[in-house]
Amino acid sequence: MPAGRPRIVIDFEIVENLCGIHCTGEEIASVLGIDYDTLVARVKEEYNMNFSDYIEQKKAGGKASLRRRQWATADAGNVTMQIWLGKQYLGQVDKRETEHSGVIVNLIDNISGDDDEDGS
């Protein structure tokens, strides 16, 4: 019979879901009630990859899921989301027109030292 503590069981479905919402490794370990180093070691054992690669891969899935929801919201008629996606992906911008009339005066050139002759 092996000595020591029993092996901690990690629910990697929970880990993947937390990665998908961009939790940090420390946050994930905290939710699972384990040490961060244990999480890192177990990812290496289970997936034969380092934790930073693992978490980035799983975060990408979360980004795709969020993007899918945003597109669905826009497709359902949410005008705000349609405008936001247009700005993000189509280069659309709010058009602001500013009209100037008259003479533009450079105020710095017009400041006189008459009120404050000692320079203070």
Backbone as numpy.savetxt, mean C-alpha at the origin, in Angstrom:
# Nx Ny Nz CAx CAy CAz Cx Cy Cz
10.57 -41.73 22.15 9.72 -40.55 22.15 10.61 -39.31 22.15
10.39 -38.38 21.19 11.21 -37.17 21.12 10.94 -36.25 22.30
12.00 -35.61 22.74 11.88 -34.67 23.86 11.58 -33.28 23.33
11.12 -32.40 24.21 10.86 -31.02 23.82 9.39 -30.75 23.61
9.12 -29.54 23.18 7.74 -29.12 22.96 7.18 -29.77 21.70
5.86 -29.94 21.67 5.25 -30.48 20.45 5.36 -29.47 19.30
5.41 -29.99 18.09 5.53 -29.15 16.90 4.28 -28.29 16.76
4.48 -27.00 16.53 3.37 -26.05 16.35 2.75 -26.28 14.98
1.43 -26.38 14.95 0.71 -26.53 13.69 0.35 -25.14 13.19
0.74 -24.84 11.96 0.46 -23.54 11.36 -0.59 -23.72 10.27
-1.66 -22.96 10.36 -2.71 -22.99 9.34 -2.29 -22.03 8.21
-1.73 -22.61 7.14 -1.21 -21.77 6.08 -2.31 -21.09 5.25
-3.54 -21.53 5.38 -4.64 -20.81 4.74 -4.81 -19.44 5.40
-4.71 -19.42 6.72 -4.76 -18.15 7.46 -3.58 -17.28 7.07
-2.40 -17.88 7.00 -1.19 -17.13 6.63 -1.39 -16.49 5.25
-1.88 -17.26 4.28 -2.09 -16.72 2.93 -3.10 -15.59 2.93
-4.18 -15.74 3.68 -5.20 -14.69 3.75 -4.63 -13.41 4.35
-3.81 -13.55 5.39 -3.21 -12.37 6.01 -2.19 -11.72 5.08
-1.44 -12.53 4.35 -0.52 -11.97 3.34 -1.32 -11.20 2.29
-2.46 -11.75 1.91 -3.29 -11.14 0.89 -3.81 -9.76 1.25
-3.92 -9.50 2.55 -4.35 -8.15 2.98 -3.15 -7.35 3.47
-1.97 -7.77 3.06 -0.70 -7.06 3.25 -0.29 -6.92 4.71
-0.59 -7.92 5.52 -0.05 -7.95 6.88 1.45 -8.22 6.81
2.17 -7.72 7.77 3.60 -8.00 7.85 3.80 -9.39 8.45
5.01 -9.91 8.31 5.33 -11.20 8.92 5.14 -11.18 10.42
5.52 -10.08 11.05 5.36 -9.95 12.49 3.88 -9.96 12.89
3.05 -9.29 12.10 1.61 -9.29 12.38 1.02 -10.68 12.22
1.43 -11.37 11.17 0.93 -12.73 10.94 1.32 -13.64 12.09
2.58 -13.59 12.50 3.04 -14.41 13.61 2.25 -14.09 14.88
1.96 -12.82 15.10 1.20 -12.42 16.28 -0.21 -13.00 16.24
-0.86 -12.92 15.10 -2.21 -13.49 14.96 -2.19 -14.98 15.24
-1.17 -15.66 14.75 -1.06 -17.11 14.95 -0.59 -17.49 16.35
-0.07 -16.51 17.08 0.42 -16.77 18.42 1.75 -17.50 18.44
2.57 -17.23 17.41 3.88 -17.87 17.32 4.96 -16.82 17.14
6.18 -17.24 17.27 7.31 -16.35 17.07 7.54 -16.14 15.57
7.94 -14.95 15.19 8.21 -14.63 13.78 9.24 -15.60 13.18
10.29 -15.90 13.94 11.33 -16.81 13.43 10.78 -18.20 13.16
9.81 -18.63 13.95 9.16 -19.92 13.71 8.41 -19.89 12.39
7.70 -18.81 12.14 6.97 -18.66 10.88 7.92 -18.70 9.69
9.01 -17.98 9.78 9.99 -17.93 8.70 10.55 -19.32 8.44
10.91 -20.03 9.51 11.48 -21.38 9.37 10.48 -22.35 8.76
9.21 -22.26 9.16 8.21 -23.18 8.65 7.87 -22.93 7.20
7.89 -21.66 6.78 7.69 -21.37 5.34 8.82 -22.01 4.54
10.03 -21.91 5.04 11.18 -22.52 4.37 11.00 -24.04 4.27
10.53 -24.66 5.35 10.31 -26.11 5.36 9.18 -26.53 4.43
8.06 -25.82 4.51 6.85 -26.22 3.78 6.91 -25.88 2.29
7.52 -24.75 1.94 7.45 -24.26 0.57 8.82 -24.14 -0.10
9.88 -24.44 0.64 11.24 -24.38 0.11 11.55 -23.03 -0.53
11.13 -21.97 0.15 11.43 -20.61 -0.31 11.60 -19.72 0.91
12.32 -18.61 0.71 12.48 -17.72 1.86 11.20 -16.93 2.08
11.04 -16.43 3.29 9.78 -15.80 3.67 9.47 -14.56 2.86
10.48 -13.77 2.53 10.22 -12.53 1.78 9.65 -12.86 0.40
10.13 -13.91 -0.25 9.57 -14.31 -1.55 8.15 -14.83 -1.38
7.96 -15.62 -0.34 6.63 -16.19 -0.07 5.60 -15.08 0.15
5.92 -14.13 1.02 4.95 -13.10 1.37 4.66 -12.20 0.16
5.67 -11.92 -0.65 5.43 -11.09 -1.85 4.53 -11.81 -2.84
4.73 -13.11 -2.98 3.88 -13.90 -3.88 2.43 -13.87 -3.41
2.21 -14.03 -2.13 0.85 -14.05 -1.59 0.23 -12.65 -1.59
1.03 -11.61 -1.38 0.51 -10.24 -1.47 0.01 -9.94 -2.87
0.69 -10.47 -3.88 0.28 -10.24 -5.27 -1.13 -10.79 -5.49
-1.43 -11.91 -4.89 -2.78 -12.46 -4.98 -3.80 -11.54 -4.35
-3.44 -10.92 -3.25 -4.33 -9.97 -2.59 -4.58 -8.74 -3.45
-3.53 -8.27 -4.13 -3.68 -7.13 -5.03 -4.64 -7.46 -6.16
-4.49 -8.66 -6.72 -5.38 -9.07 -7.81 -6.82 -9.16 -7.34
-7.02 -9.64 -6.13 -8.36 -9.75 -5.57 -8.99 -8.36 -5.37
-8.20 -7.44 -4.84 -8.68 -6.07 -4.65 -9.02 -5.42 -5.99
-8.13 -5.60 -6.96 -8.37 -5.03 -8.29 -9.67 -5.59 -8.88
-9.89 -6.90 -8.72 -11.10 -7.54 -9.23 -12.34 -6.90 -8.59
-12.28 -6.64 -7.29 -13.42 -6.01 -6.61 -13.63 -4.57 -7.08
-12.53 -3.85 -7.31 -12.66 -2.48 -7.81 -13.31 -2.47 -9.19
-12.88 -3.35 -10.06 -13.48 -3.41 -11.40 -14.96 -3.78 -11.31
-15.30 -4.72 -10.43 -16.70 -5.11 -10.28 -17.53 -3.93 -9.78
-16.98 -3.16 -8.85 -17.67 -1.98 -8.34 -17.89 -0.96 -9.46
-16.86 -0.73 -10.26 -17.00 0.20 -11.39 -18.01 -0.33 -12.40
-17.95 -1.63 -12.69 -18.90 -2.23 -13.65 -20.33 -2.15 -13.15
-20.50 -2.15 -11.83 -21.84 -2.06 -11.25 -22.39 -0.64 -11.28
-21.58 0.32 -11.79 -22.07 1.68 -11.96 -21.56 2.69 -10.96
-20.60 2.33 -10.12 -20.06 3.28 -9.15 -19.19 4.30 -9.91
-19.73 5.50 -10.09 -19.06 6.52 -10.88 -17.73 6.94 -10.27
-17.67 7.03 -8.95 -16.42 7.41 -8.29 -15.31 6.41 -8.63
-15.64 5.12 -8.58 -14.64 4.11 -8.91 -14.29 4.16 -10.39
-15.26 4.43 -11.24 -14.97 4.56 -12.67 -13.99 5.70 -12.93
-14.21 6.83 -12.28 -13.31 7.97 -12.44 -11.92 7.64 -11.91
-11.86 7.02 -10.74 -10.56 6.68 -10.14 -9.79 5.72 -11.04
-10.46 4.68 -11.53 -9.78 3.72 -12.42 -9.34 4.40 -13.72
-10.15 5.32 -14.22 -9.77 6.06 -15.42 -8.50 6.86 -15.21
-8.37 7.45 -14.05 -7.16 8.22 -13.73 -5.96 7.29 -13.58
-6.17 6.13 -12.94 -5.07 5.21 -12.69 -4.57 4.52 -13.96
-5.49 4.09 -14.81 -5.11 3.23 -15.93 -5.22 3.88 -17.30
-5.95 4.96 -17.40 -6.14 5.59 -18.70 -5.48 6.97 -18.80
-4.82 7.39 -17.73 -4.14 8.68 -17.75 -5.08 9.87 -17.74
-6.31 9.65 -17.35 -7.27 10.74 -17.32 -6.98 11.64 -16.13
-7.20 12.93 -16.30 -6.97 13.90 -15.24 -8.14 14.87 -15.18
-8.27 15.50 -14.03 -9.26 16.57 -13.91 -8.71 17.77 -14.66
-9.51 18.36 -15.51 -9.07 19.52 -16.28 -9.37 20.77 -15.47
-8.34 21.53 -15.25 -8.50 22.79 -14.52 -8.03 23.91 -15.43
-8.91 24.83 -15.65 -8.55 25.98 -16.46 -8.39 27.18 -15.56
-7.28 27.87 -15.72 -7.03 29.07 -14.95 -6.81 30.20 -15.94
-7.56 31.24 -15.75 -7.44 32.39 -16.64 -6.77 33.52 -15.89
-5.74 34.08 -16.52 -5.04 35.23 -15.94 -5.32 36.44 -16.81
-5.60 37.54 -16.18 -5.76 38.77 -16.95 -5.04 39.89 -16.21
-4.62 40.89 -16.95 -3.92 41.99 -16.33 -2.43 41.74 -16.26
-1.77 42.57 -15.49 -0.32 42.52 -15.38 0.04 41.75 -14.11
0.95 40.82 -14.26 1.45 40.10 -13.09 2.64 40.88 -12.56
2.57 41.23 -11.29 3.60 42.05 -10.68 4.45 41.18 -9.76
5.74 41.29 -9.91 6.64 40.58 -9.03 6.75 41.39 -7.75
6.10 40.91 -6.70 6.03 41.66 -5.46 7.39 41.85 -4.81
8.28 40.90 -4.99 9.59 41.02 -4.37 10.32 42.24 -4.93
10.21 42.51 -6.23 10.86 43.66 -6.83 10.26 44.98 -6.35
9.03 44.94 -5.87 8.35 46.16 -5.46 8.49 46.47 -3.98
9.16 45.61 -3.25 9.33 45.87 -1.81 10.40 46.93 -1.65
10.06 47.95 -0.91 11.06 49.01 -0.68 11.55 48.90 0.75
12.74 49.34 0.95 13.35 49.31 2.27 13.07 50.57 3.05
12.13 51.41 2.60 11.88 52.69 3.25 11.34 52.51 4.66
10.55 51.46 4.91 9.95 51.30 6.22 10.93 50.73 7.24
11.98 50.10 6.77 12.89 49.42 7.68 14.31 49.64 7.19
14.87 50.80 7.50 16.17 51.17 6.93 17.35 50.47 7.58
17.22 49.96 8.81 18.37 49.33 9.45 18.51 47.85 9.09
17.60 47.32 8.26 17.69 45.95 7.77 17.22 44.90 8.75
16.65 45.33 9.88 16.20 44.32 10.85 14.75 43.96 10.66
